[in-house]
Amino acid sequence: MAKLQYSLLLSFTLLALVSTILAHNITDILSGFPEYSEFNKYLTQTKLADEINTRQTITVLALNNGAMTALAAKHPLSVIKNALSLLVVLDYYDPTKLHQISKGTTLSTTLYQTTGNAPGNLGFVNITDLQGGKVGFGSAAPGSKLDSSYTKSVKQVPYNISILEISQPIIAPGILTAPAPTPSSVNITALLEKAGCKTFASLLQTSGVIKTYQSAADKGLTIFAPNDEAFKAAGVPDLSKLTNAEIVSLLQYHATATYSPFGSLKTSKDPISTLASNGAGKFDLTVTSAGDSVILHTGIGPSRVAETVLDSTPLVIFTVDNVLLPVELFGKAPSPAPAGEPVSAPSPSPVASTPAPASVEAPSPLAASPPAPPMETPGGAPADAPFGSENSTADGSAAVHVRVPVLVTVFATVICSILMS
C-alpha cells in the first residue's frame, strides 16, 4: 500500500513538472523586445495572448511596431483580432525548418481557422521557401500572393513556441473589409436557434432576459447556451415550477459581463461572476480545464464548453452540454420535468436539483497541412534574412523547455520500475 501511494505521489509530481516545463507566456516573452510592444499590446487586448499561452507547438508571426501601428490605425478591434489570429500558426517553425519545407511549400493551420469565422481554407497560410534563402508567407486562398516575408528570428523555446518576425500582415480575402457589426446589433436569438439552442433562445425571449444580454453586449458579454438536448436530460428540474424571478436568475446565470474567449477560460483561476451574481460567492461559476476541454462547475454538476457559436470582440457565445444549475436555486434535489412535455413558462416556487450528467470531453481537432499550390510572388521580393538572430535562444525567464518524448519516457520508466519491484 505504501509503495502504491509513493508511486501515485511520484506520478502527480512528474505530471506537474511536465506542465511547468511546457509553460510559456507570450506577453512576458515579448516584453523583452520593445520593438514589438504594439503587437504585444494588441495580443493582450484581443485576448489572443491567453489562447497562445494555452497551446503547445505553436509559431507566432510577429509584426514590429511600424507594421502593427499601420494595421491598427485603419481597423476596429474585432478585425484586428481576426488579422492577428492568422499570424498564429498551429505548428512549430524555427528558421531551420523554414528552409527545410518538403517540396518547398506547405499550408499550415492558424488560430483563425479554429474560430469558425474562416470559410474554406481562409484560416490557412501558405509558407514557401523561395530562392536565395527567402521565405514568403501568404493566404492559402487560391490566387493569393505571398505578400509577406520572413525577416528574422525573435525567440524560440524549441518544439514548444517559436516567434518569428515577418514584414507585414498576411491578408486573407475579405479579412480586413468584412463589416464589423456592433455586438448590440447581433441577433443573439437567431444565432442560438441556428446552433441548436432553441429552447434556451425561447426562454430568453419570453422572460425578457434577452434585453439584459443585448444591453451588456457592447461592454463585454460571454454566453453559455445549453443545447436543446440538455433541457431533456435526466436531473434537469421542472422549469414550470420556478417563479418568473427564478427563471430570470437561472438565465442570467448563463452569462458573464466580460469578454472571455476560449483561451481566457482555459487560463481562468478565480470564480467567475455571472449576470445573476448579487454578492460574494453568489451565483458564481468555477472553471477547470483538461487538455483542450473546458469544464464549468456550478456546485451541483459540471458542464463542458462544447462549441464556439460566435467570437466577435467583445461578444462570445458558447454552447454547453448541460444546463447550469446554481446552488442558490437548486440546493436540493429537484423533481424532473414530465417526460415528453416541452419546457413551459414559469410560475410557482422552485424545487431544487440532482447533479447534472457528467461532462464528456471533446476530441481535440487535428490541424491538416496539405501541400500548397504554387502562388504568385509579388514584385520586390523580400531581402535575404538570416537563419537566426542573437535573440534566438532557448533560455529565458518567460519559458523553459524540454522535449516531451524524453519526459514521457522517463515518467513511464520510473513508474514501471516502482510497480514491478
Secondary structure by P-SEA (a helix, b strand, c coil): caaaaaaaaaaaaaaaaaaaaacccccccccccccaaaaaaaaaaaaaaaaaaaccccccccccaaaaaaaaacccaaaaaaaaaaacccccccaaaaaacccccccccccccccccccccccbbbbbbccccbbbbbbcccccccccccccccccccccbbbbbcccccccccccccccccccccaaaaaaaaacaaaaaaaaaaacaaaaaaaacccbbbbbcccccccccccccccccccaaaaaaaaaaacccccccaaaaaacccccccccccccccbbbbbbbcccbbbbbcccccccccccccccccbbbbbbcccccccccccccccccccccccccccbbbbbbccccbbbbccbbbbbbccccbbbbccccccccccccccccccccccccccaaaaaaaaaaaaaaaaac
